[in-house]
Amino acid sequence: MPRLSPMPRPPAPADGYIPSPIDPDWDRKYILNEAGEPVRVYDSGVLARWESWEGKGFQIRDQLPEYNAEVWTYFSCWGSMHDDKPPEFRTILYIGGAKTYFSSETWEQAQDKHQRVVEKVRRTLPRKDARP
C-alpha cells in the first residue's frame, strides 16, 4: 500500500503570501492538522499549499495493472454548505473506465477501507495475464 510522501515545504516568500480569502458563506474548505483532524481554512492559498505539500502524506495509491485497476485514497478538503457533515476521505476504485467511490470519516478508517478494496480486487477480479 504505497502512501505518497509529503514533499518538503519551501520557505515562504520574505514578504509573505498574498491572501486569497474564501467566503465563509460560500464554501467550507479544510486541511488536516498533524493529528490528521480536519481544520477549516479561510484562505485558498493555505489550502493549495497544504494540498501540494503536507496533503500528499494523506494519499495512498495502488496501481494494479494485472487487474486493470487502481485504488486511490485521499482527503477531499471540501465540506458541504448544505449540512454539517465534516469533509471526508475518499477511496476511489478505477476499473477500466468505471469508478466506484467509498467514503470514510477518519484517516484510520480510510486506510483500512483502502486495504480492504485492494484485497477485494485481488480476490474477485480476473488477472489480465492469467491464461485460460
C-alpha positions in Angstrom: 0.0 0.0 0.0 2.2 2.9 -1.2 1.4 6.0 0.8 2.6 9.1 -1.0 5.4 11.0 0.6 4.8 14.7 1.5 7.2 17.0 -0.2 9.2 19.4 1.9 7.6 22.8 2.0 9.8 25.5 0.6 10.3 28.7 2.7 7.6 31.3 2.5 8.5 34.5 0.5 10.1 37.2 2.6 7.0 39.4 2.2 4.6 36.5 2.8 1.9 35.1 0.6 -0.9 37.2 -1.0 -4.2 36.5 0.8 -6.8 34.7 -1.2 -9.9 34.6 1.1 -12.6 32.0 0.9 -16.0 33.5 1.5 -17.2 31.7 4.7 -20.8 31.8 3.4 -19.9 30.2 0.1 -17.6 27.3 0.7 -16.2 25.1 3.5 -12.6 24.1 2.9 -10.4 22.0 5.2 -6.9 20.8 5.7 -5.6 18.2 8.2 -3.6 19.1 11.2 -0.6 16.9 12.3 -3.0 14.5 14.1 -5.0 14.0 10.9 -8.0 16.0 12.1 -9.9 18.4 9.8 -9.3 22.2 10.4 -11.3 24.7 8.4 -9.3 27.2 6.4 -10.5 30.6 5.1 -7.7 31.2 2.5 -7.4 29.2 -0.7 -3.7 29.8 -0.8 -3.3 27.9 2.5 -5.4 25.1 1.1 -3.4 24.9 -2.2 -0.1 24.9 -0.4 -1.3 22.2 2.0 -2.5 20.0 -0.9 0.8 20.5 -2.7 3.0 19.5 0.3 1.6 18.1 3.5 -1.5 16.8 1.9 0.4 14.3 -0.1 1.1 12.4 3.1 -2.6 11.7 3.3 -2.9 9.9 0.0 -2.5 6.2 -0.9 -2.3 4.9 -4.4 -2.2 1.3 -5.5 -1.9 0.6 -9.2 -2.9 -2.9 -10.1 -2.2 -3.2 -13.8 -2.6 -7.0 -13.7 -6.3 -6.4 -12.9 -6.7 -3.2 -15.0 -7.5 -1.4 -11.7 -6.3 1.4 -9.5 -7.2 2.3 -5.9 -6.6 5.9 -4.7 -7.5 7.3 -1.2 -7.2 10.9 -0.4 -8.7 13.7 1.8 -11.4 15.6 -0.1 -10.8 19.0 1.7 -14.4 20.0 1.0 -17.4 20.2 3.3 -20.9 20.9 2.1 -22.7 24.2 3.0 -26.0 22.2 2.9 -25.3 20.2 6.1 -22.9 19.9 9.0 -21.1 16.8 7.7 -17.4 17.0 8.0 -15.2 16.6 5.0 -14.4 13.0 4.1 -11.7 10.8 3.0 -12.5 9.2 -0.4 -11.4 5.9 -1.8 -11.9 5.5 -5.5 -11.7 2.2 -7.3 -11.0 2.6 -11.0 -11.6 -0.5 -13.1 -11.2 0.2 -16.8 -13.3 3.3 -17.3 -15.6 2.8 -14.4 -15.2 4.5 -10.9 -16.6 3.4 -7.6 -16.5 5.8 -4.6 -16.2 4.9 -0.9 -16.2 7.4 2.0 -14.6 7.4 5.4 -14.7 9.9 8.2 -11.2 9.4 9.5 -7.7 8.7 8.1 -7.6 5.4 10.1 -10.9 4.3 8.5 -9.7 5.4 5.1 -6.5 3.4 5.3 -8.5 0.3 6.4 -11.0 0.9 3.6 -8.2 1.3 1.0 -6.6 -2.0 2.1 -9.9 -3.9 2.0 -10.7 -2.6 -1.5 -7.3 -3.7 -2.8 -7.7 -7.1 -1.2 -11.2 -7.5 -2.7 -9.8 -6.6 -6.2 -7.2 -9.2 -5.8 -9.7 -11.8 -4.6 -12.5 -11.2 -7.1 -11.2 -9.8 -10.4 -9.6 -12.0 -13.0 -6.0 -11.2 -13.8 -5.3 -9.9 -17.3 -2.2 -12.0 -17.6 -4.0 -15.3 -16.5 -4.1 -18.0 -19.1 -7.4 -19.9 -19.6 
